[in-house]
Amino acid sequence: MKENHKTAEIADSCELSGAKIVIQALLDQGVEHVFGYPGGSVLPIFDEIYQQNKVRHILVRHEQAAGHAAEGYARTTGKVGVFLVTSGPGATNAVTPLQDALMDSIPVVCIAGQVSTALIGSDAFQEADTISITRSCTKHNWLVRNVNDLSDVIHKAFFVASSGRPGPVLIDIPKDIQLSTAIYLSKKSMDSMSYGSLVQNVNLHAVNQAVDLLVQAHKPIIYSGGGVITSGLKAVRFLRELVKIGNFPITSTLMGLGAYPANSANWLGMLGMHGTYEANMAMHDCDVMLAVGARFDDRITGRLDAFAPDAKIIHIDIDPLSFNKNVRVDIPILGDVADILDKMVSQLLLLYSRVEKVDLNLWWKEITRWRARNSLAYQKKGDVIMPQYAIERLWALTKDYAPYLTTEVGQHQMWTAQFFGFDEPNHWMTSGGLGTMGYGFPAAIGVQIARPNDLVICVAGDASIQMNIQELSTAIQHDARVKVFILNNQYMGMVRQWQELLYGNRLSHSYMEAIPDFVKLAEAYGAVGIQCSRPDDLDSCICEMVACKKPVLLDCRVVNLVNCLPMIPSGSAHNEMLLQDEIIVADG
């Protein structure tokens, strides 16, 4: 039964308890939803949540899920996600989503309770040194020892989380601070206080150098990352304009999918370990590479000493620490992606009005030859569901709904990236840097809370969905009608694949011997369960899932031993891919 909360009206610059300061600061920051789980050290804050109805609390079943839900919420809305946990185990359970958000540059604020200040350091009940534990997995963290500092800390936390390269922050608030009183200072009253400007003046000389390189290139390529999407819709628009003006081929990281439409002729598909043949070969052979909002991680570069050996590399990023961290670049350009791309578009148009364009026909003919390998091809069988086919049908039957997709981590994640066509930003939420199993389902709940009337789908594996399966209860309680599409192959698929290809097919503990009946499990929570094992039934099952007005688990039984290809083996170069037509793949 829904509780009838009172509405708390709080005036600026008045004396409030620390717990009320937290709520009012969240209101000042425009927060509408908080994901969390109560405990002794945060009961004063939960009591204040009860007495108002402007900030809606979403009760999860595990603190890790609260953090991932906040991540999903942040990624689909562009706002800062917020989650609230208690001290001790509540805070330690928050470490995984904090590290996940740090690696994927997701703005989240974690508010954690702490034992009273007099008890800190005494090994009190549910005490943990949260500040030390989370120092390496946050952009910044604060332990509030004086209630008079609380307003400033909260407003500063939102600023740090959302500015520059976004990321997670944590505020540790002892219980006695929540009960103490202080003058509340609103965000508006503190706007005159400077937290330090992070606005960078774009180096126009570097921009001009970069555009000169692009104009002269015979084998150019644009390599876009999650930073384009993080920068916003203007960055996406300018990226698309740049590609159109120069007729450049473009590829993307896992995190950058959707910044450029997958249905465009210039799109080469995703690059990297499970990227397309044409994307990886073009990266290897290019003479000028424009890297936009990407960080050259190991899943993208392959063997570093063989990465794009003949390329001049331009790197655009808002984080100066990203430059030359993994790959030496020729022209680093520091600043906001949208601002820099805007200036590059203007300069490119200016140059093309003065000089003749380099003929890229030979480069595109080479790319067409690589495309002809059809590296995503797979063998179809009439009596069993191939996992690639399952994703293709999911895309075909849901694309008109403009769905929002999350994934867990594993083979299903890569197949979704390969076969689901993402044409717009902020519709694709996955754990890229940390690779967190258990991310997808709670992230989807966060997306659904933000977008209650849209279709939200979590693509999962039979192993990874069990990491946070208890959040079905959250989905039911809060009417988050998430659709979970499980590619059930009865294995930890990616682990098994590596064991087959790299460890002599010694399948050590990667087979799931006690998989639950997902239909019965869904029904036990009050959700809807569907099972499908025949290709002829797949379309009707997907349509039934989409039409359902409740959370759904669709248990899609796919072929057991299919490998996710193409694949760049660990330690190999982009031009050393394993392709479907070059290796023998086991069937099941």
VMD Tcl script that draws the C-alpha trace (Angstrom):
set ca {
  {0.00 0.00 0.00}
  {1.32 3.42 -0.93}
  {2.01 5.64 2.06}
  {0.53 9.14 2.32}
  {3.54 11.35 2.89}
  {3.46 14.93 4.04}
  {5.17 17.63 2.05}
  {8.01 19.40 3.82}
  {8.44 23.05 2.89}
  {11.85 24.27 3.99}
  {12.97 27.87 3.81}
  {16.46 28.95 2.79}
  {18.98 30.05 5.44}
  {17.15 28.60 8.43}
  {18.29 26.22 11.16}
  {17.63 22.58 10.29}
  {18.78 19.18 11.42}
  {21.51 17.56 9.38}
  {19.00 15.02 8.05}
  {16.69 17.81 6.85}
  {19.65 19.58 5.29}
  {20.30 16.46 3.22}
  {16.75 16.39 1.90}
  {16.61 20.11 1.18}
  {19.97 20.04 -0.57}
  {18.73 17.21 -2.79}
  {15.65 19.28 -3.63}
  {17.85 22.28 -4.42}
  {19.87 20.08 -6.78}
  {16.72 19.02 -8.62}
  {16.81 15.43 -7.38}
  {13.53 13.58 -7.86}
  {14.57 9.98 -7.13}
  {16.96 8.37 -4.66}
  {17.78 4.65 -4.69}
  {18.65 3.14 -1.35}
  {18.35 0.78 1.57}
  {17.87 1.83 5.22}
  {19.98 0.99 8.25}
  {20.63 2.27 11.74}
  {23.09 5.03 10.87}
  {20.82 6.63 8.23}
  {17.47 6.37 10.01}
  {17.32 10.15 10.65}
  {17.52 10.74 6.87}
  {14.92 8.05 6.18}
  {12.66 9.64 8.75}
  {12.88 12.92 6.84}
  {12.19 11.09 3.58}
  {8.98 9.78 5.17}
  {7.82 13.30 6.05}
  {7.93 14.72 2.50}
  {6.80 13.70 -0.97}
  {9.05 15.61 -3.37}
  {12.02 13.24 -3.34}
  {10.87 9.71 -4.12}
  {12.87 6.90 -2.53}
  {13.19 3.64 -4.50}
  {13.78 0.77 -2.07}
  {16.15 -1.80 -3.58}
  {17.05 -5.21 -2.10}
  {20.82 -4.78 -2.10}
  {23.04 -1.70 -1.93}
  {24.99 -2.73 -5.04}
  {21.71 -2.58 -6.95}
  {21.06 0.91 -5.57}
  {24.31 2.14 -7.09}
  {23.75 0.50 -10.46}
  {20.17 1.82 -10.57}
  {21.55 5.31 -9.92}
  {24.02 4.76 -12.78}
  {21.28 3.72 -15.19}
  {19.17 6.69 -14.12}
  {22.10 9.07 -14.67}
  {23.03 7.68 -18.06}
  {19.55 7.90 -19.55}
  {18.66 11.32 -18.09}
  {21.99 13.15 -18.08}
  {21.36 14.06 -14.43}
  {23.36 13.04 -11.38}
  {22.18 9.72 -9.97}
  {21.82 9.48 -6.17}
  {21.88 6.50 -3.84}
  {21.66 6.24 -0.06}
  {23.22 3.50 2.07}
  {23.90 2.80 5.70}
  {27.29 2.42 7.38}
  {29.53 -0.65 7.41}
  {28.20 -3.32 5.03}
  {25.91 -0.80 3.36}
  {28.92 1.30 2.39}
  {31.12 -1.66 1.43}
  {28.34 -3.00 -0.82}
  {28.48 0.37 -2.60}
  {32.11 -0.09 -3.66}
  {31.33 -2.06 -6.84}
  {28.93 0.49 -8.37}
  {31.25 3.34 -7.33}
  {34.18 1.73 -9.15}
  {31.91 0.93 -12.09}
  {30.83 4.58 -12.31}
  {34.42 5.77 -11.98}
  {35.65 3.68 -14.90}
  {32.69 4.60 -17.12}
  {32.56 8.29 -16.10}
  {29.02 8.22 -14.69}
  {27.98 11.08 -12.34}
  {26.59 9.62 -9.12}
  {26.44 10.83 -5.52}
  {26.50 8.20 -2.78}
  {25.29 9.35 0.63}
  {26.47 6.96 3.32}
  {25.62 6.86 6.98}
  {28.39 6.54 9.54}
  {28.52 5.79 13.25}
  {28.50 8.81 15.54}
  {31.70 10.87 15.53}
  {32.56 9.88 19.11}
  {32.55 6.21 18.07}
  {34.65 6.52 14.92}
  {37.75 4.39 15.30}
  {36.34 2.27 18.14}
  {35.22 -0.68 15.99}
  {31.63 0.20 16.75}
  {28.73 -1.85 15.41}
  {28.51 -1.51 11.62}
  {31.55 0.78 11.49}
  {33.87 0.82 8.50}
  {36.52 3.28 7.39}
  {34.39 4.28 4.44}
  {36.57 7.22 3.43}
  {39.69 5.08 3.10}
  {37.80 2.24 1.42}
  {36.24 4.49 -1.23}
  {39.10 6.94 -1.82}
  {40.38 5.06 -4.86}
  {36.95 4.42 -6.41}
  {35.55 7.97 -6.27}
  {36.52 11.30 -7.78}
  {36.37 12.69 -4.25}
  {34.85 11.78 -0.90}
  {34.03 13.65 2.31}
  {33.57 12.72 5.96}
  {31.36 15.42 7.48}
  {32.49 16.04 11.07}
  {30.78 19.42 11.49}
  {27.09 19.89 10.65}
  {27.83 23.47 9.60}
  {29.81 22.08 6.65}
  {27.03 19.79 5.42}
  {25.26 22.16 3.01}
  {28.51 23.11 1.32}
  {29.71 19.51 1.05}
  {26.51 18.28 -0.60}
  {26.41 21.08 -3.16}
  {30.11 20.65 -3.83}
  {29.60 16.90 -4.28}
  {27.07 17.44 -7.07}
  {29.42 19.91 -8.75}
  {32.37 17.50 -8.64}
  {30.30 14.53 -9.83}
  {28.95 16.35 -12.88}
  {31.84 18.58 -13.94}
  {34.91 17.83 -16.02}
  {35.11 14.11 -16.58}
  {32.00 12.99 -14.64}
  {32.22 10.34 -11.97}
  {31.13 9.13 -8.54}
  {31.53 10.92 -5.22}
  {30.67 9.85 -1.68}
  {29.54 11.79 1.38}
  {30.00 10.01 4.72}
  {27.63 11.49 7.35}
  {27.87 10.34 10.99}
  {24.56 9.78 12.75}
  {25.09 12.57 15.28}
  {25.70 15.04 12.42}
  {22.32 14.06 10.99}
  {20.70 14.86 14.36}
  {22.60 18.11 15.00}
  {21.31 21.46 13.71}
  {22.86 24.15 11.53}
  {21.91 27.00 9.24}
  {21.02 25.58 5.84}
  {22.65 27.36 2.93}
  {20.82 26.78 -0.35}
  {22.54 26.11 -3.64}
  {21.40 29.54 -4.83}
  {22.87 31.31 -1.83}
  {26.17 29.50 -2.38}
  {26.42 30.08 -6.13}
  {28.80 32.96 -5.49}
  {31.22 30.54 -3.82}
  {33.72 29.26 -6.35}
  {34.49 25.56 -6.43}
  {37.11 26.21 -9.07}
  {36.29 26.57 -12.73}
  {36.90 23.52 -14.90}
  {36.13 25.34 -18.16}
  {39.04 25.00 -20.54}
  {39.87 27.47 -23.25}
  {40.17 25.41 -26.41}
  {43.59 25.48 -28.02}
  {42.63 26.80 -31.46}
  {46.14 26.16 -32.81}
  {45.76 22.46 -31.93}
  {42.30 22.41 -33.53}
  {43.69 23.89 -36.74}
  {46.56 21.38 -36.74}
  {44.10 18.53 -36.29}
  {41.86 19.68 -39.12}
  {44.88 20.13 -41.39}
  {45.82 16.49 -40.74}
  {42.28 15.28 -41.48}
  {42.10 17.26 -44.71}
  {45.39 15.79 -45.94}
  {44.66 12.21 -44.83}
  {44.24 9.42 -47.39}
  {43.13 6.84 -44.81}
  {41.36 8.78 -42.04}
  {39.18 7.25 -39.34}
  {37.16 8.63 -36.43}
  {37.24 6.59 -33.23}
  {34.48 7.78 -30.88}
  {33.97 6.88 -27.26}
  {31.59 7.40 -24.38}
  {32.86 10.94 -23.88}
  {30.86 12.05 -26.93}
  {27.62 10.91 -25.31}
  {28.62 12.30 -21.93}
  {29.24 15.71 -23.52}
  {25.62 15.85 -24.68}
  {23.44 16.14 -27.76}
  {25.45 19.02 -29.22}
  {28.56 16.84 -29.29}
  {26.59 14.09 -31.03}
  {25.29 16.55 -33.62}
  {28.74 18.02 -34.34}
  {30.28 14.53 -34.60}
  {27.70 13.57 -37.22}
  {28.31 16.81 -39.11}
  {32.06 16.21 -39.12}
  {31.61 12.70 -40.55}
  {29.24 13.98 -43.24}
  {31.44 16.89 -44.31}
  {34.58 14.81 -44.61}
  {32.94 11.51 -45.63}
  {35.04 9.90 -42.89}
  {34.60 6.31 -41.78}
  {33.68 6.10 -38.10}
  {33.85 3.39 -35.47}
  {33.07 3.40 -31.76}
  {33.87 1.82 -28.45}
  {31.29 -0.20 -26.53}
  {30.46 2.89 -24.47}
  {30.10 5.14 -27.50}
  {27.38 3.18 -29.31}
  {24.53 5.43 -30.39}
  {26.57 8.60 -30.83}
  {26.63 7.83 -34.55}
  {23.72 5.97 -36.18}
  {24.33 2.30 -36.91}
  {22.23 2.54 -40.07}
  {24.64 4.99 -41.75}
  {26.90 4.02 -44.65}
  {29.91 5.56 -42.86}
  {29.45 3.35 -39.79}
  {32.00 0.52 -39.52}
  {30.52 -1.04 -36.40}
  {32.11 -1.38 -33.00}
  {35.86 -1.87 -32.79}
  {38.05 -3.74 -30.35}
  {38.19 -7.27 -29.00}
  {34.78 -8.24 -30.39}
  {34.50 -5.51 -32.99}
  {33.98 -5.94 -36.71}
  {36.75 -6.91 -39.09}
  {36.36 -3.70 -41.09}
  {36.54 -1.46 -38.00}
  {39.66 -3.12 -36.64}
  {41.43 -3.33 -39.99}
  {40.67 0.33 -40.70}
  {42.06 1.29 -37.30}
  {45.21 -0.71 -38.00}
  {45.80 0.71 -41.48}
  {44.70 4.35 -41.03}
  {47.10 7.24 -41.54}
  {45.16 9.76 -39.40}
  {43.04 8.82 -36.40}
  {40.70 11.22 -34.61}
  {39.95 9.80 -31.16}
  {37.02 11.62 -29.55}
  {36.15 11.09 -25.90}
  {37.85 7.71 -25.77}
  {40.62 6.41 -23.52}
  {42.52 3.78 -25.55}
  {41.82 0.94 -23.13}
  {43.29 -2.51 -23.68}
  {40.09 -4.03 -25.13}
  {40.33 -1.41 -27.90}
  {44.04 -1.21 -28.64}
  {45.04 -4.86 -28.60}
  {48.83 -5.16 -28.63}
  {50.11 -1.66 -27.99}
  {53.30 -1.91 -30.03}
  {51.22 -2.83 -33.08}
  {48.40 -0.33 -32.60}
  {47.80 1.86 -35.67}
  {51.51 1.81 -36.55}
  {51.33 4.38 -39.38}
  {48.81 6.78 -37.88}
  {49.05 10.35 -36.73}
  {46.74 10.42 -33.72}
  {44.53 13.33 -32.62}
  {42.99 12.91 -29.18}
  {40.10 15.03 -27.85}
  {39.28 14.63 -24.15}
  {38.16 16.68 -21.16}
  {40.53 14.81 -18.83}
  {44.19 15.83 -19.21}
  {45.25 12.60 -17.48}
  {43.91 10.62 -20.44}
  {46.51 11.99 -22.83}
  {49.45 9.65 -23.52}
  {48.33 7.33 -20.74}
  {48.19 4.21 -22.91}
  {49.00 5.45 -26.42}
  {51.27 8.32 -27.46}
  {49.30 10.91 -29.43}
  {50.47 13.60 -31.82}
  {47.87 16.28 -31.14}
  {46.11 16.32 -27.76}
  {43.18 18.74 -27.50}
  {41.88 19.40 -24.01}
  {38.32 20.53 -23.43}
  {34.66 19.72 -23.79}
  {33.99 17.46 -26.78}
  {31.04 19.53 -28.04}
  {33.01 22.78 -27.99}
  {36.01 21.27 -29.77}
  {33.96 19.45 -32.42}
  {32.02 22.66 -33.10}
  {35.27 24.47 -33.84}
  {36.57 21.56 -35.93}
  {33.43 21.55 -38.09}
  {33.79 25.28 -38.76}
  {37.47 24.97 -39.62}
  {36.87 21.93 -41.84}
  {34.22 23.77 -43.83}
  {36.59 26.73 -44.18}
  {39.46 24.60 -45.46}
  {37.28 22.66 -47.89}
  {36.18 25.99 -49.37}
  {39.83 26.73 -50.17}
  {41.47 23.40 -51.00}
  {40.46 20.38 -53.03}
  {39.33 17.36 -51.05}
  {41.59 14.32 -50.98}
  {39.97 11.50 -52.94}
  {39.00 8.82 -50.39}
  {37.63 6.36 -52.97}
  {40.58 3.98 -52.66}
  {40.20 3.99 -48.86}
  {36.49 3.26 -49.09}
  {37.14 0.47 -51.63}
  {39.52 -1.13 -49.14}
  {36.92 -0.81 -46.38}
  {34.30 -2.33 -48.70}
  {36.62 -5.29 -49.28}
  {36.96 -5.79 -45.51}
  {33.20 -5.50 -45.10}
  {32.75 -8.26 -47.65}
  {34.26 -10.70 -45.17}
  {30.95 -10.33 -43.28}
  {32.69 -10.89 -39.98}
  {29.44 -11.06 -37.99}
  {28.06 -13.91 -40.10}
  {26.97 -17.01 -38.21}
  {25.57 -20.43 -39.04}
  {21.79 -20.56 -38.72}
  {20.04 -23.78 -37.70}
  {16.36 -24.44 -38.12}
  {15.60 -26.31 -34.92}
  {17.54 -24.32 -32.31}
  {17.90 -20.63 -31.43}
  {21.26 -19.10 -32.22}
  {22.08 -16.27 -29.78}
  {22.91 -13.88 -32.61}
  {19.54 -14.58 -34.21}
  {17.81 -13.93 -30.88}
  {19.33 -10.43 -30.70}
  {18.55 -9.75 -34.36}
  {14.88 -10.61 -33.78}
  {14.80 -8.59 -30.55}
  {16.06 -5.56 -32.48}
  {13.71 -6.08 -35.43}
  {10.63 -6.41 -33.23}
  {11.39 -3.56 -30.80}
  {13.23 -0.89 -32.82}
  {10.02 1.00 -33.56}
  {9.59 1.53 -29.80}
  {13.00 3.28 -29.56}
  {13.84 1.02 -26.61}
  {16.37 1.63 -23.87}
  {18.73 -1.30 -23.46}
  {20.93 -2.37 -20.61}
  {23.02 -5.52 -20.47}
  {24.76 -7.66 -17.96}
  {28.34 -8.68 -18.85}
  {29.49 -11.54 -21.05}
  {28.80 -12.98 -24.48}
  {25.24 -11.62 -24.53}
  {26.65 -8.12 -23.98}
  {28.92 -8.38 -27.01}
  {26.23 -9.95 -29.21}
  {23.89 -7.09 -28.27}
  {26.57 -4.55 -29.19}
  {27.13 -6.34 -32.52}
  {23.57 -7.06 -33.62}
  {21.32 -4.43 -32.03}
  {21.37 -1.24 -34.10}
  {21.79 1.82 -31.89}
  {20.96 5.02 -33.77}
  {20.60 7.49 -30.88}
  {22.60 8.27 -27.72}
  {21.55 7.45 -24.15}
  {19.61 4.34 -25.22}
  {22.48 1.95 -24.42}
  {23.62 1.32 -20.84}
  {26.26 -1.31 -20.12}
  {29.24 -1.82 -17.84}
  {32.24 -1.10 -20.03}
  {35.37 -0.54 -17.95}
  {34.74 -2.71 -14.88}
  {32.67 -5.38 -16.65}
  {30.28 -5.85 -13.74}
  {28.03 -8.88 -13.75}
  {24.88 -7.82 -11.92}
  {24.89 -4.33 -13.44}
  {22.24 -4.67 -16.12}
  {19.04 -5.49 -14.25}
  {19.23 -2.82 -11.53}
  {20.48 -0.31 -14.12}
  {17.39 -1.11 -16.18}
  {15.21 -0.44 -13.14}
  {16.89 2.96 -12.79}
  {16.21 3.68 -16.46}
  {12.58 2.57 -16.12}
  {12.04 4.80 -13.06}
  {13.32 7.73 -15.11}
  {11.30 6.73 -18.19}
  {8.17 4.97 -16.90}
  {6.34 5.03 -20.24}
  {9.17 3.73 -22.43}
  {10.27 0.21 -23.30}
  {13.30 -0.79 -21.21}
  {14.99 -4.12 -21.89}
  {17.81 -5.81 -19.98}
  {19.67 -8.40 -22.06}
  {21.21 -10.89 -19.65}
  {22.93 -14.24 -19.40}
  {21.69 -17.08 -17.25}
  {24.68 -16.61 -14.94}
  {24.81 -12.82 -14.69}
  {21.07 -12.31 -14.11}
  {21.41 -14.27 -10.88}
  {23.86 -11.73 -9.48}
  {21.02 -9.32 -8.63}
  {17.89 -11.35 -9.38}
  {16.38 -10.23 -6.06}
  {15.70 -6.85 -7.67}
  {12.62 -8.39 -9.27}
  {11.04 -7.51 -5.95}
  {12.08 -3.87 -6.45}
  {10.64 -3.86 -9.96}
  {7.31 -5.22 -8.72}
  {7.06 -2.82 -5.77}
  {7.80 0.27 -7.84}
  {5.98 -0.79 -11.03}
  {9.21 -0.76 -13.08}
  {8.07 -2.86 -16.04}
  {11.54 -3.93 -17.14}
  {11.76 -6.72 -19.70}
  {14.64 -9.14 -19.03}
  {15.70 -11.06 -22.14}
  {17.89 -13.96 -20.95}
  {20.17 -15.72 -23.43}
  {20.28 -19.00 -21.54}
  {23.13 -21.26 -22.68}
  {23.70 -22.86 -19.25}
  {27.27 -21.58 -19.13}
  {29.22 -18.58 -18.00}
  {29.56 -18.07 -21.72}
  {32.54 -15.73 -22.02}
  {34.50 -17.64 -19.36}
  {33.78 -20.90 -21.20}
  {34.83 -19.36 -24.52}
  {38.18 -18.28 -23.15}
  {38.68 -21.69 -21.56}
  {37.96 -23.36 -24.90}
  {40.17 -21.13 -27.02}
  {43.02 -20.38 -24.62}
  {43.02 -23.07 -21.92}
  {42.79 -26.33 -23.86}
  {38.99 -26.58 -23.49}
  {39.38 -27.29 -19.77}
  {35.97 -25.98 -18.69}
  {36.69 -25.31 -15.04}
  {33.49 -24.34 -13.18}
  {31.95 -22.45 -16.08}
  {28.94 -24.76 -16.51}
  {25.84 -23.80 -14.54}
  {24.53 -27.08 -13.11}
  {21.67 -25.74 -10.97}
  {19.98 -23.10 -13.08}
  {16.60 -22.10 -11.65}
  {13.35 -22.36 -13.52}
  {13.20 -18.70 -14.54}
  {9.48 -18.87 -15.31}
  {8.65 -20.11 -11.82}
  {11.13 -17.68 -10.30}
  {9.49 -14.74 -12.08}
  {6.06 -15.90 -10.94}
  {7.27 -16.28 -7.35}
  {8.11 -12.55 -7.34}
  {4.81 -11.62 -8.97}
  {6.35 -11.00 -12.40}
  {5.65 -12.82 -15.67}
  {7.83 -15.66 -16.93}
  {8.10 -16.84 -20.54}
  {10.25 -19.64 -21.93}
  {11.22 -20.09 -25.57}
  {13.38 -22.82 -27.11}
  {12.24 -22.91 -30.77}
  {13.10 -20.34 -33.46}
  {9.54 -20.50 -34.78}
  {8.19 -19.35 -31.42}
  {10.71 -16.57 -30.79}
  {8.87 -13.68 -32.47}
  {5.61 -14.36 -30.66}
  {7.41 -14.66 -27.31}
  {9.20 -11.33 -27.83}
  {5.93 -9.65 -28.80}
  {4.24 -11.12 -25.70}
  {7.10 -9.80 -23.54}
  {6.86 -6.31 -25.01}
  {3.06 -6.15 -24.67}
  {3.04 -7.24 -21.02}
  {2.30 -4.51 -18.45}
  {4.43 -6.16 -15.76}
  {8.11 -7.02 -15.35}
  {8.98 -10.03 -17.52}
  {11.71 -12.67 -17.56}
  {11.96 -14.24 -21.03}
  {14.08 -17.39 -20.75}
  {15.41 -17.75 -24.30}
  {17.13 -21.14 -24.58}
  {19.96 -20.73 -27.07}
  {22.62 -23.06 -28.44}
  {25.05 -23.90 -25.65}
  {28.58 -23.73 -27.07}
  {28.54 -20.86 -29.56}
  {31.51 -18.52 -29.39}
  {31.28 -14.75 -29.69}
  {33.27 -13.85 -32.79}
  {35.13 -12.08 -34.28}
  {37.66 -11.83 -31.50}
  {41.10 -10.32 -31.03}
  {42.92 -12.73 -28.70}
  {44.60 -11.16 -25.70}
  {47.99 -9.77 -26.66}
  {47.24 -9.71 -30.39}
  {47.02 -6.84 -32.85}
  {43.96 -5.55 -34.70}
  {44.95 -7.40 -37.87}
  {45.25 -10.72 -36.01}
  {41.55 -11.39 -35.44}
  {39.91 -14.77 -35.06}
  {37.08 -14.94 -37.59}
  {34.16 -17.33 -37.84}
  {35.33 -18.81 -41.14}
  {38.88 -19.43 -39.90}
  {38.31 -21.56 -36.79}
  {36.27 -24.60 -35.91}
  {33.58 -23.71 -33.42}
  {31.98 -26.37 -31.22}
  {28.21 -26.78 -31.30}
  {25.87 -27.77 -28.49}
}
mol new
graphics top color blue
foreach p $ca { graphics top sphere $p radius 0.5 }
foreach p [lrange $ca 0 end-1] q [lrange $ca 1 end] { graphics top cylinder $p $q radius 0.2 }
display resetview
